[in-house]
């Protein structure tokens, strides 16, 4: 029996549900409403139009209404805004935004995919600056056209999330002077503070004026005024401080909003009305690790939800295992990927956990494209269950985090990571992959084989006068080192055991943590029981300290930086 299924919103969630519905039935009438002029556009590619990576804004549109009809027999009505839902009569009130005509459309089933809108707070003086936001193809085309025509190169981006960082990067690549302002102490909350310093450094080194821990207080004529009193000339201000779910339709229809402020749905993505479903950025979803409902405005989850809704409407069983929040970002020459819990989240949840931090090469070192890969793994004690991972480097970070994301879904432990059998050839990886390596280190920590501290601990250790050993060779030490550290290379330490105190804690580092780990184990076998490895080594410490040293008056704890 033919049904009439209406879909509000024609981007990731809406378009995907429409296509899946058609694959499951040739009989149903499917109508999709989009208040803007485009359906099925690449939301995530929008910032790349600013730099010309995506040359023409029309290329961002993946499918036009005519193609939806000819290929899928789906009616995509653009420039048609849904005004209200009449649940009792199962009707939508719709307005054609070009003609002003209003009409009513009935439905058997209704899918809501209205997305989320950019947050633009009413800050004092906001009318004195040219404010833009980035949500759709029209927005990004307007922004690019405006900056190309203006007589200045000064642009400010407010907000250090995905959109903010990507817009800042692409505007900088296009030749503009970009200030990126983040009210919190760091950008990119999917990463912990220690890891994100790598991205802070990259933005700073590429000429972005990155300001963190300082929020916008007001605006003056073409000027952003911060809480600290700083004033930044800006002919354009891009608001990227976040998004809020589009819930007006739902609220006005008397449907329930969840604790997060997003649309409340059940395990089948159905609202309290049995004939109305909702997907995408507007809904709250179950986080499989925090066990809480969260907002997760990502395209991947939206498309999975869309498929599930179409399946459920057609009587198919669906499996909702929740989401863990996997994401990746490009930041100039660096890539960053994250999945599962951050250390901050694990701490807030009161979990008993431990951390692995390593910097192996992403490919065999002899390969000319081999790069260090900063990798952080969070796992539970005493079970060893993997809770999350973060990777930042110039190479394939997504590959490693995808492995962990897959493993988390199946309850993987650090011992399991050791045994993963992954593809290997020198141009692609190492025989013992980064994820295997993390498993080995995590298993050693779990088994109590050694003790460790992290880069974030080192400044305090120096101030306390701790005994720090540099296990690198003398030439490496002479090039740059931690102030006050004693140079006892791994190649010499057995002949210099009398230089190690037995009555106090010893902290050992090398370039990335491997040589120092070997020294720590050897010393423990030789009767030294107060020995600690500094994870990430000197390279990790330099990345951790650099941005704050460069942008504040803080005295460095190293004689010079070495990022290789």
N, C-alpha and C positions, 0 to 999 in steps of 0.2 A: 504494500500500500504506500503510495506516494505521500511524503511529508514535506512541510515547508519549514526550512531551517534558516533562521536569520542570524547573521554574525555582525556584531558591532566592533569595528576596528579591522583594518586590512593589512597590518604589518605582520610580524613574525607569528604570533599566536593565532590571529584571525585567518591569515592566508594559509597557514599550515593546516588548521582544522578544516578549512573549506576543501583543500586538496584531498585530505584523507577521507573526508565524508564522501566525496565523489568516487574515490577508489572503492569505497565499500558499497556504494549504491548508485545505479544509473537513474533510479526513479525519482529520488528526492529533488525538490526545488531548493536551490541554495542561493541566497542573496547576501552579499557582503556590503556593509556600509562603511565609508571612510569620509570623514568631514573635510579632509584635505584633498589635494588634487592627485595624490599618488597612492597606490596600493603596492604592497610587496616590494618595498625599497630596502636597501641595505643600511639599516640604522648604524651598525657598527663601523661602516666605512665612511660615514659622513665627514669626520675630521680630515680625512686624507684628500678631500677635494681642495682644502685650503692650500696645500703644498703642490698640488698638481699631480699627485700620484694617481688620483682619479681625476682625469682632465676635465671632463664634461659632467656637470651635475645630473644630466639626463641618464648618464651611465649608472647612477646610483639606483635607478628604478629597474627592478629585475623583471617585472611583468606588467603589462598594461591591461586595462579592462577588456579590450578586444581579444587579447590572447587568452585571458581567463575564460571568456565565453567560447572561443573557437576550440581551445584544447580541452577544457574541463567542463564546459556547460555550466559555468558559475557566473552569475551576474554580479559584477563588481561596480557598485554605484559610488563613484568618487564625488567630492563636493556635496555630499549628503550627510547632514548631521542629525543623529538621533537625539531628539529632545527629551523624550520621556518613555517610560514603560508602563503600560496598563496591564498589570498581571491578571486581573480578574477577567478581562476580555481577550488576553493574550495578543496584545497589539503594541506596536511602536508608533510614536509620533515622530515624523521625520521632516526635516527642512532641507530643500535644495538651496545651498548657500549662494548659488549663482543667480537664480531666478526669484528667490524668496518664497517660492511655493511650499506650502506645508501639506502633508498627506499622511495617511495611516496605512500601516502594513501589518497584517496578521502573521502569527507564527504558530507552529506546533512545538518547536524547540528553539531556544535562544542561547547563543554563545556570546559572552561579553569578553572582549579583548581590547579595552579602551587604552591600555598602556599607562604611562605615568608622565606627568608634566614637570618641566624644570621649575625648581624653586627660585623665585625672584623676590626676596624680602623687600619690604618698603623701608629701605634705609634712607635716613635723612639726606636730602639733596640728590636723590637718584635721578631726578629730572634734569640734572645739570651735566650728565654724561650720556654717551651713546651706548645703551645696553642691548646686548644680544644674548640669546640662548640657543642651544643646539639640540633640536629634537627631531627635525625632519628635513627633507630635501629643500623645501622652501627656506627654512631657517639658514641652512649652510650656504645656499646660493646668495641670500641677502647679505650675510656676513662677508663672504668673499668679495662680492661686488663693492661693498662699502669700504673695506680696507684697501682695495685696489685704487679707489678713487680719492681717498683722503690724502691730505698734504703732510702727513706725519707718519712715522713708523712706530709710534708708541702705543702698545696694546697691553692691557692687563687681563689676566684670566683669574677668576676668583673660584677657588676650589681645586683640590689636588686629588680628585678621584680619576676614574678612567677617562671620562670626557675631558676634564680639565687638563690632564697630562697630555693627552693626544692632541687636543686643540693647541696647547702651548708648543708642543713639538713641531706640529705642521705649520703653524704661523712663523716660528723661528726658521724653519727650513725655507719658507717663502720669503725670508729677508726682513722680517719685522723684529723690533726690539720688544721682547716679551717679558713681562713680570708675572710670575705665578705666585698667587697668594693663598696660603692655607692657614686657617685659624688654629688647627691642631699642631702638635709638635712634629708631625710627619705627614707626608702625602701617602696615598695608597694603603688604606687600612687592611686589605688582604695580606699585607706583609707586616712582620714585626719590626719594631724600631731599629733593631740591630741590622736587619737585612736591608731595610729601605735606605740606609745611608749610602748604599751603592748607587741607587737611583738618584738620591740627592746630589751625589758627586757628579754623576753623568749630566744631569740638568745644569748644574753650576758650570761644569767644564765646557758645555756646549753653548754657554752664553745666556742661558735663562737666568733672569734675576729672581731666584727662588727665595721667597720669604715664608717662613713657617712660624707657628706659635704667635701669630699676630693677626687679628681679625679686622675687617673693615668697620670703621666707626661711622663714616659719613662720606659724602662726595662734595667736591667743589667743582667749579667749571673745568671740565676735562681733567679732573684730578681725583685720585683715590686717596682718602685720608684713613690711616690705620690707627688702632688703639695706642700704639707706641708713639704716635705723633708724626711718623713718616708720611711724606706726601709723594705720590707717584703720578707723574703726568701720564695720562691715558686718553687718547682720542677715541678708543673703543674699549668697552668693558664687556667681557664674556662671562656671564654667570653660569658657573658649573659646580655649584655647591651641593647638588644632589637633586633627586626627583621625589615627587610625592604621587601616590597612586591616584588615578582619575576615578573617583568614586561617586560623583554627583548623581549619575543615573541610578546607581544602586541605592544610595541613601534615599533619594526621592521615591524610589519604588518600594521602600520599606524593607529592603533586604539587609542582612546583618553585616556589620563591619567588625573585623577581628580586633584583638588587642593591639596589633601593630599599626592599625589605621588603614589596612588594606582589606579587600573583600574576603570575607570568611567563606571557605568552601570545605567540603568533606573530602574523603579519600578519593572520590571519583571526580573531583573538581566541580561538584554540583553545589549550588547555593541552597538556601532553605526552601526555595521554590523548586520542585522536582523537574520543571521544564526549563530551568535557567542554569546555565553553566558559566564559569568564568576561568580565564587563563591569563598568563603573562605577568607583566610588571604590576598589574593592578591587584593581584591576589597575594595572600600570605600562604607560605608553604611550610611543610614540616622539615626541620633540620634533623637529619639522621644522627648527628653527633651531640648536639646540644639538647635534643629532645624538646625543642621549643618551636613555636611558629615564628617564622621570620619573613621579611621581605627580601626577595632575591631577583633583582631586575637584570637578568641575563638571558640572552637569546636562546641558548641551549635548553635550559629548563622550560622556557616558554613553548618551544617546539615539541618537547616531549609531552607537556601537558596537553597541547592541542591534539596530538595523536590519541592520547588517552581518552579525551572527551569524545572524539569522533567514534572511537571504539565502543565506549560505554553507551552512546546513543544508539549504536547498532547491535547492542546486546552482547558484546564481547567482554570477557573478563579483563580487567586491567590490574596491574601490579604497581602499587605506589609504595616505593621503598624510601621515599623522602629524598632530600638533596643534601649535598655536602659543600657546594659552592666552589667549583673549580673555575679558575680564570687565568688569563695570560695577557700581557701587555708588552708592546714594543716601546722603548724609550731611547730614541736615537740609536746608538750602537749596541745597547743592551736590551735583553729580553728578560722579563720576569714572569714567573708562573707560581700559582699558589693553589692549594686544595685543602679541604678539611679545616681543622681548628688551627688558629695561630696560638703562640705561647700565651699571649694576653688572654685569649678566650679560655684556654685550659686553666689559667690561674684564676680567672673570674669564676669559673665553674667549681673551683675548689678541688680540682683533680690532682692526684698524685702522679706526676709526670717527669720525664727527663728529656733532654734535648741532645741531638747529634748535630754538630756543625763541622762540615768538612769542605775543602776546596780542592778536589781532584781535577784533573783535566777532563774535558768532555770527549776528547778523542786521543788516540795514541800521540804522545808528545813529539814524535818524529814528523807527524803530519803538519804541513804549514798552516792549516786552519785550526789547529788545536788551541783551545782557550781554557783558562781556569773557569770552573763552574762552582759558584757559591751555593751550597746546599744545606738546608736546615730541615731536620726531621723531628717531630714531636711524637713521643710515644708514652703509653701509660705504664705505670708501675703498680703492681708487680707483674702484670700480664704480658707486657711487651707489645700490646696492641697498638698499631700505628694510628695516630689521631690526625696528623696533618703534615704537610711538607711545603717548603718554599724553595725556589731555585732562581738564581739570577746570574746571568752571564751573557757572553756574546754569541753563544752557540745554541744548541737545541735544549732549552730548558723545558719546553712543553712536553717533549718525549719523556723526560724523567718524571715530571709531575703527573703526567697521564698514567704512568705505571703505578704510582702511589695512589692516585685517585681510584683506579680500578681495584687495587688491592684493598683499599679502605672499604669499598662496597662489599667485599667478601671477608672482612674481618682479619686482614693480614697482620702478622706480627713481625717484629724485627728479625726473628729467626727465619721466618718465611722469606724475607727479603734476601737473605744470604743465598737461598736456594733457587731464586728466580733464574730461569734460563733464557737469556735475552740475546738478540742478534749481535754479532760482533764482526767487524772488520776495521782496520786502522782508520779509514776515512770517516767512519760512522760512530765509533765509540771505543771503549777499552774492553779487554777480555773480562775484567771484573768491573762491571758497569758502576756508575755513580750510585745507583740504587742498591746494588749488591754491597758496595763499600759502606754505605750508610747502615745496611743491615749488620755487617760485621762489627762496626763500631758500636751500634746500638746493643748488640748481643754482649759485647765486652762490658759495656756500662751496666747492662742488666745483670750480668754475672759478677759484678764487682771487681773486674780485672784491673781497673785503674780509676783514678779520680781526675776531674777536670774543672777548669774554670773557663770563662768566656771573655771575649774582647771587652765586653761591658764592665768586667770586673777589674781590668788591668790598671786603670787610672787610680782607683782606690788603693790597689796593692802597692803602687809606686809611692803614693802619699804615706802609706803605712810603713814604708821601708822594707818591703818584702824582698826575699832573696829570689831574684829572677835570673834564669840561665838562658842564654841565647845559644842554641845547639847548632847554629849554622857555621859555615866555615869562616875563617878570619876575614877574607875579602868581602864576603857578604855583610859581615858585621861592620867593617870599616866604611862600607858604602852608606849604611844607615842602620840605626838600632834603637831600642828602647833605652831611654836615659836611665843610667844606673844599672843596666843589665850586665851580667858577667858573661863573657864569651868563652864557653867550653864546648867546642865542636863535638858532634857525635863521634867523629873519627879519633878523638883524643881522650874522651871522658874516662875510659877505664884506667888510663895512666894518671888521671888527675882526681881520683876519688877523694883525696884528702881535702879538696877544695869545697866539697859538699857538706854542709852542716847536717848533723843528725838530730839536733835538738829544736829545729824550726822547720816550718813549711817551705818547700822548694817548688818554684813555679818555672816550668820549662817550655820554651817555644822554639820553633824553627821557622821556615818560610810559610808552610801551610798546615803544619800539625803532625806530619807523618814521622819525620826524624825525631821530633821531640817525644812522640808516643813510644817509639822504640827505646829511647833513653829512659823514659819513665818506667817502662816494664823492666828493663835491665837493672835499674837502680833498686826497684822493689825486690828483685831477686837477690840483690847484693846487701840487703838489710836496711835499706832506707824506706821508712814507712810513712813519710810525710811529703810525698812527691805528687805533683799535680801537672797535668798537661794543659797548656793554654790552647784551646781549640781554635782552629782557623789561623793560628800562627801570626807572624809579623804582617803578612799580606792582609789577613782579615782585620787586624788591628788598625792598619793604615786606612783601609776603607771605612772602618767604623769611626775613626777620629777626624778624618780629613774635613768634611763639610763644616762641622761645628768649629773646628780650628780656623777655617778660612773665613767664616762669616761672623765670628764673635772675637772677642779679645782674649780668648782662652789660650794659655801657654801650651804648646804641643808637648806631648810626652815622648816623642820620637825625635831623633836628630834630623831626620828627613823621611820622606814617604817613599815606599817602594810598592808598586801595585802589580808587580810581575813575579 
